[in-house]
Amino acid sequence: MMLPGAFSGAWSFANLRGNFKAAGWNVLTPELRYHDQRSGRPGQPSDPRLAQTGLADYVADLSSSIEALERPPVLLGHSMGGLLAQLLAAKGLARAMILLTPAPPWGLLPSSENEIAAAMGLMSVGPFWNQTLNATFEIAAKNSLNCLPPARQKDIFAQFVPESGRALFESLFWMFDLGRASYVNAVNVDCPVLAISGGRDRVVSPATVRSIADKYRDLATYLEFGDMGHMLLLEDGWHAVASACCDWLETV
């Protein structure tokens, strides 16, 4: 089961889905709640309920889907989807867990100036935790899409969807979230974990991904692709990432 990141959807797994299917896996790519409308399309405003949708809502929906399966799946989460995977694994709903440039859970501080700058950028919007947010191309091109050629950046950005300000608040500003929505009790995670970072990632630094891996002790394996960025699942080297994931699954 592949879980998308913020502003994203099942479309982001086009490459990995085909690769995993060819390796013999049944692949599920659920959409997050209210993520089925394209950002910026005339006449298609985002669902107003998205603004009040939080991480717990995403987890509840995904939990229901997993509980309907015969057994827990392997969870592969990208960015915020990586945080959702951790939250689900702590509920015993993961057979194994692959985290691609994952958003960190409650208690892990930013490890780079770029991560701090991203949080500060949200603060400039105002009370974003009560809003539905649309991505900005200039910011995405500089940060999450920085390792893609310009034409490819535009193609991918055209598929971005609105995101819940509340969910981003719970993830990036966990110290102010009384509900501790992004808290993961690592003791309850008992499945193998593969944490993958991109050496040129400006959204979630390699140091942060390594800290996430350390949280899961001897259950975790850490890999870094030095020339890749935050969208490594769509960058030119995606096949090497997919192969590393499949090879690791064979070992565990």
C-alpha positions as CSV (number, residue, x, y, z in Angstrom):
1,M,0.0,0.0,0.0
2,M,1.6,3.2,-1.2
3,L,0.7,6.4,0.7
4,P,1.2,9.8,-1.0
5,G,2.7,13.0,0.5
6,A,1.2,16.4,1.0
7,F,-0.3,18.1,-2.1
8,S,0.1,14.7,-3.8
9,G,-1.9,11.7,-4.8
10,A,-1.8,8.2,-6.2
11,W,-0.4,9.6,-9.5
12,S,2.9,10.1,-7.8
13,F,3.4,6.3,-7.6
14,A,3.1,5.7,-11.4
15,N,6.7,4.5,-11.6
16,L,6.9,2.5,-8.4
17,R,3.5,0.9,-9.0
18,G,4.6,-0.6,-12.2
19,N,7.9,-1.7,-10.9
20,F,6.4,-3.5,-7.8
21,K,3.7,-5.1,-9.9
22,A,6.4,-6.5,-12.2
23,A,8.1,-7.9,-9.1
24,G,4.9,-9.8,-8.2
25,W,3.3,-7.5,-5.6
26,N,-0.4,-6.6,-5.5
27,V,-0.3,-2.8,-5.2
28,L,-2.8,-0.5,-3.6
29,T,-2.6,3.3,-4.0
30,P,-5.4,4.9,-2.0
31,E,-6.1,8.6,-2.3
32,L,-6.2,10.6,0.9
33,R,-9.5,12.2,2.0
34,Y,-10.6,15.1,-0.2
35,H,-7.5,14.8,-2.5
36,D,-9.4,14.0,-5.6
37,Q,-9.6,17.5,-7.0
38,R,-6.8,19.2,-9.1
39,S,-5.3,22.4,-7.7
40,G,-6.1,25.5,-9.8
41,R,-8.7,24.0,-12.1
42,P,-11.3,26.6,-13.0
43,G,-14.7,25.8,-11.5
44,Q,-13.3,23.1,-9.2
45,P,-12.5,24.6,-5.8
46,S,-11.2,22.3,-3.1
47,D,-13.7,20.7,-0.7
48,P,-14.1,23.1,2.2
49,R,-13.9,20.2,4.6
50,L,-10.3,19.6,3.7
51,A,-9.3,22.6,5.8
52,Q,-10.5,20.8,9.0
53,T,-9.0,17.4,8.0
54,G,-6.1,16.3,10.2
55,L,-3.6,13.4,10.3
56,A,-6.0,11.4,12.5
57,D,-8.6,11.5,9.7
58,Y,-6.2,10.2,7.1
59,V,-5.1,7.5,9.5
60,A,-8.7,6.5,10.3
61,D,-9.5,6.1,6.6
62,L,-6.3,4.1,5.8
63,S,-6.8,2.0,8.9
64,S,-10.3,1.0,7.7
65,S,-8.8,0.0,4.3
66,I,-6.1,-2.1,5.9
67,E,-8.4,-3.8,8.3
68,A,-10.5,-5.0,5.3
69,L,-7.5,-6.9,3.9
70,E,-6.6,-10.5,4.8
71,R,-3.4,-9.4,6.5
72,P,-1.4,-6.2,7.1
73,P,0.3,-4.9,4.0
74,V,3.8,-3.5,3.4
75,L,3.4,0.2,3.7
76,L,5.4,2.5,1.4
77,G,5.0,6.2,2.3
78,H,6.4,9.3,0.7
79,S,6.9,12.5,2.6
80,M,3.8,13.1,4.7
81,G,2.7,9.6,3.6
82,G,5.8,8.3,5.4
83,L,4.5,9.9,8.6
84,L,1.1,8.3,8.0
85,A,2.9,4.9,7.5
86,Q,4.6,5.3,10.9
87,L,1.3,6.2,12.6
88,L,-0.3,3.1,11.1
89,A,2.7,0.8,12.0
90,A,2.4,1.9,15.6
91,K,-1.2,0.5,15.4
92,G,0.1,-2.9,14.3
93,L,-1.1,-2.3,10.7
94,A,2.1,-2.8,8.8
95,R,3.9,-6.0,7.7
96,A,6.9,-3.9,6.9
97,M,7.5,-0.2,6.3
98,I,9.3,1.7,3.6
99,L,9.8,5.4,4.2
100,L,10.8,7.6,1.3
101,T,12.0,11.0,2.4
102,P,9.5,10.8,5.3
103,A,8.1,13.6,7.3
104,P,9.3,13.2,10.9
105,P,6.9,12.3,13.8
106,W,6.3,14.3,16.9
107,G,9.4,15.2,18.9
108,L,12.0,15.3,16.1
109,L,13.3,18.8,15.4
110,P,14.3,20.1,11.9
111,S,17.9,19.2,11.0
112,S,18.6,21.9,8.3
113,E,18.0,25.5,7.5
114,N,15.9,24.5,4.6
115,E,13.5,22.6,6.8
116,I,13.2,25.6,9.2
117,A,12.7,28.0,6.2
118,A,9.8,25.8,5.0
119,A,8.0,26.1,8.4
120,M,8.6,29.8,8.5
121,G,7.2,30.2,5.0
122,L,3.9,28.7,6.2
123,M,3.8,31.1,9.1
124,S,3.8,34.0,6.6
125,V,0.4,32.8,5.3
126,G,-1.3,33.6,8.6
127,P,-3.5,31.1,10.4
128,F,-2.9,28.4,7.9
129,W,-4.1,25.7,10.2
130,N,-7.7,26.7,9.4
131,Q,-7.1,26.9,5.7
132,T,-6.9,24.8,2.6
133,L,-3.5,25.5,1.0
134,N,-2.4,25.4,-2.6
135,A,1.2,24.8,-3.5
136,T,3.2,27.5,-5.2
137,F,5.2,26.6,-8.3
138,E,8.2,28.8,-7.5
139,I,8.5,27.3,-4.0
140,A,8.0,23.7,-5.2
141,A,10.5,24.1,-8.0
142,K,13.1,25.3,-5.5
143,N,12.5,22.7,-2.9
144,S,10.5,19.5,-3.6
145,L,11.1,19.5,-7.4
146,N,14.7,20.8,-7.4
147,C,16.2,17.7,-8.9
148,L,13.9,17.6,-11.9
149,P,14.4,19.4,-15.3
150,P,12.2,22.5,-15.7
151,A,9.7,20.9,-18.1
152,R,9.3,17.9,-15.8
153,Q,8.8,20.3,-12.9
154,K,5.8,21.9,-14.6
155,D,4.3,18.5,-15.6
156,I,4.4,17.2,-12.0
157,F,3.3,20.5,-10.4
158,A,0.2,20.5,-12.7
159,Q,-0.9,17.3,-10.8
160,F,-0.5,18.8,-7.3
161,V,-3.7,19.0,-5.3
162,P,-4.8,21.2,-2.4
163,E,-3.6,20.2,1.1
164,S,-5.0,20.6,4.6
165,G,-3.4,23.3,6.6
166,R,-4.3,21.5,9.7
167,A,-2.4,18.4,8.7
168,L,0.6,20.4,7.9
169,F,0.4,22.2,11.2
170,E,0.2,18.9,13.1
171,S,3.3,17.7,11.2
172,L,5.5,20.8,11.1
173,F,4.4,22.5,14.3
174,W,3.9,19.5,16.5
175,M,5.2,21.3,19.6
176,F,2.0,23.5,19.5
177,D,-0.4,20.7,18.8
178,L,-2.1,19.7,22.1
179,G,-3.6,16.6,20.4
180,R,-0.1,15.3,19.5
181,A,-1.5,14.0,16.2
182,S,1.9,13.1,14.8
183,Y,3.1,11.2,17.9
184,V,4.4,7.8,17.2
185,N,5.2,5.4,20.1
186,A,8.2,3.6,18.6
187,V,7.8,0.8,21.1
188,N,4.7,-0.2,19.3
189,V,6.4,-0.5,15.9
190,D,7.5,-4.1,15.6
191,C,8.0,-4.5,11.8
192,P,11.1,-4.0,9.6
193,V,11.7,-0.4,8.5
194,L,13.6,0.9,5.5
195,A,14.2,4.7,5.6
196,I,15.5,6.3,2.4
197,S,16.7,9.9,1.9
198,G,17.9,12.0,-1.0
199,G,21.2,13.7,-0.5
200,R,19.9,16.9,-2.2
201,D,16.5,16.9,-0.5
202,R,15.6,20.4,0.6
203,V,12.3,19.4,2.3
204,V,13.4,16.5,4.6
205,S,17.2,16.4,5.1
206,P,19.2,13.2,5.2
207,A,20.0,14.0,8.9
208,T,16.3,14.0,9.7
209,V,15.6,10.8,7.9
210,R,18.5,9.2,9.7
211,S,17.0,10.4,13.0
212,I,13.7,8.8,12.0
213,A,15.5,5.5,11.3
214,D,17.3,5.7,14.7
215,K,14.0,6.0,16.4
216,Y,13.2,2.4,15.4
217,R,16.4,0.9,16.7
218,D,17.6,-2.3,15.2
219,L,14.4,-2.7,13.1
220,A,15.5,0.0,10.7
221,T,17.8,0.2,7.7
222,Y,18.9,3.6,6.4
223,L,19.8,4.3,2.7
224,E,20.8,7.5,1.0
225,F,20.8,8.4,-2.7
226,G,23.2,11.2,-2.8
227,D,22.2,12.9,-6.1
228,M,18.5,12.7,-5.5
229,G,15.9,15.1,-4.0
230,H,12.6,15.0,-2.3
231,M,10.7,13.6,-5.3
232,L,13.0,10.7,-5.8
233,L,10.1,8.4,-6.7
234,L,9.7,10.6,-9.9
235,E,13.3,11.6,-10.6
236,D,15.5,10.0,-13.2
237,G,17.1,7.6,-10.7
238,W,13.7,6.3,-9.5
239,H,14.4,2.8,-10.8
240,A,17.4,2.4,-8.5
241,V,15.2,3.4,-5.5
242,A,12.5,0.9,-6.5
243,S,15.1,-1.8,-6.9
244,A,16.6,-1.1,-3.5
245,C,13.1,-1.3,-2.0
246,C,12.4,-4.7,-3.6
247,D,15.8,-6.1,-2.7
248,W,15.3,-5.1,0.9
249,L,11.9,-6.7,1.0
250,E,13.4,-9.9,-0.2
251,T,15.8,-9.9,2.8
252,V,13.1,-9.3,5.4
